[in-house]
Amino acid sequence: MKKINIFAAAIALAGASLAGCDSPAENQAEDTADAIEAQAEATADAMEEQADALDQTTDGVDSAAEQNLENKADAVRENAEAKAEQVEENAEKATPPQ
């Protein structure tokens, strides 16, 4: 979880440093992409909390139901990342070179 938050912060910082080079449309697309990823992260975190509640035993072994829900949380993140990338790519393609 901390790795994901650190990674997200690093991406946000890198994006902010490059924001001056983008058109307004690209900046809006980046904001939209960030919102997509933030919403997915919140959803996936909630799913993982539900998964943890399914298996109260701290034996290092996940139940099948817990693992299934964690896999779905991972899929939510991956799908959101793909959508966010597509939003940004579409904006880049629609913006003429400067």
C-alpha positions as CSV (number, residue, x, y, z in Angstrom):
1,M,0.0,0.0,0.0
2,K,2.8,2.5,0.9
3,K,4.6,1.5,-2.3
4,I,1.5,2.5,-4.3
5,N,1.2,5.8,-2.5
6,I,4.8,6.6,-3.0
7,F,4.6,5.6,-6.7
8,A,1.5,7.8,-7.2
9,A,3.2,10.7,-5.5
10,A,6.2,10.3,-7.8
11,I,4.0,10.2,-10.8
12,A,2.2,13.3,-9.7
13,L,5.4,15.2,-9.1
14,A,6.8,14.2,-12.5
15,G,3.5,15.2,-14.1
16,A,3.5,18.6,-12.4
17,S,7.1,19.3,-13.6
18,L,6.0,18.6,-17.2
19,A,2.7,20.4,-17.0
20,G,4.2,23.6,-18.3
21,C,4.9,21.9,-21.6
22,D,1.3,20.7,-22.2
23,S,-1.6,22.4,-23.9
24,P,-4.7,23.3,-21.8
25,A,-6.5,20.2,-23.3
26,E,-3.6,18.0,-22.3
27,N,-3.6,19.4,-18.8
28,Q,-7.4,18.8,-18.6
29,A,-6.9,15.2,-19.8
30,E,-4.2,14.7,-17.2
31,D,-6.5,16.0,-14.5
32,T,-9.2,13.6,-15.8
33,A,-6.7,10.7,-15.8
34,D,-5.6,11.5,-12.3
35,A,-9.3,11.5,-11.1
36,I,-9.9,8.1,-12.8
37,E,-6.9,6.7,-11.0
38,A,-7.7,8.2,-7.7
39,Q,-11.3,6.9,-7.8
40,A,-10.0,3.4,-8.8
41,E,-7.5,3.5,-6.0
42,A,-10.2,4.3,-3.4
43,T,-12.4,1.5,-4.8
44,A,-9.6,-1.0,-4.8
45,D,-8.6,0.0,-1.3
46,A,-12.1,-0.6,-0.1
47,M,-12.2,-4.0,-1.8
48,E,-8.9,-5.0,-0.1
49,E,-10.4,-4.0,3.2
50,Q,-13.4,-6.2,2.5
51,A,-11.0,-9.0,1.5
52,D,-9.0,-8.6,4.8
53,A,-12.3,-8.9,6.7
54,L,-13.1,-12.2,5.0
55,D,-10.0,-13.9,6.6
56,Q,-9.4,-12.9,10.2
57,T,-6.6,-15.5,10.6
58,T,-3.1,-14.1,10.4
59,D,-1.5,-17.2,9.2
60,G,0.0,-15.8,6.0
61,V,-2.4,-17.8,3.9
62,D,-5.3,-16.0,2.1
63,S,-8.6,-17.7,1.7
64,A,-9.9,-18.3,-1.8
65,A,-12.6,-15.6,-1.3
66,E,-10.0,-13.1,0.0
67,Q,-7.6,-13.8,-2.8
68,N,-10.4,-13.4,-5.4
69,L,-11.4,-10.0,-4.0
70,E,-7.8,-8.9,-4.0
71,N,-7.4,-10.0,-7.6
72,K,-10.5,-7.9,-8.5
73,A,-9.0,-4.9,-6.7
74,D,-5.8,-5.3,-8.7
75,A,-7.9,-5.5,-11.9
76,V,-9.7,-2.3,-10.9
77,R,-6.4,-0.5,-10.6
78,E,-5.1,-2.0,-13.9
79,N,-8.2,-1.0,-15.8
80,A,-8.2,2.5,-14.4
81,E,-4.5,2.9,-15.4
82,A,-5.3,1.8,-18.9
83,K,-8.3,4.2,-19.1
84,A,-6.2,7.0,-17.8
85,E,-3.4,6.4,-20.3
86,Q,-6.0,6.3,-23.1
87,V,-7.4,9.6,-22.0
88,E,-3.9,11.2,-22.0
89,E,-3.0,9.6,-25.4
90,N,-6.2,10.9,-27.0
91,A,-5.5,14.4,-25.8
92,E,-1.9,14.2,-27.1
93,K,-3.1,13.0,-30.5
94,A,-5.8,15.8,-30.7
95,T,-3.3,18.5,-29.8
96,P,-1.2,19.9,-32.7
97,P,2.6,20.1,-32.0
98,Q,3.8,23.4,-30.5
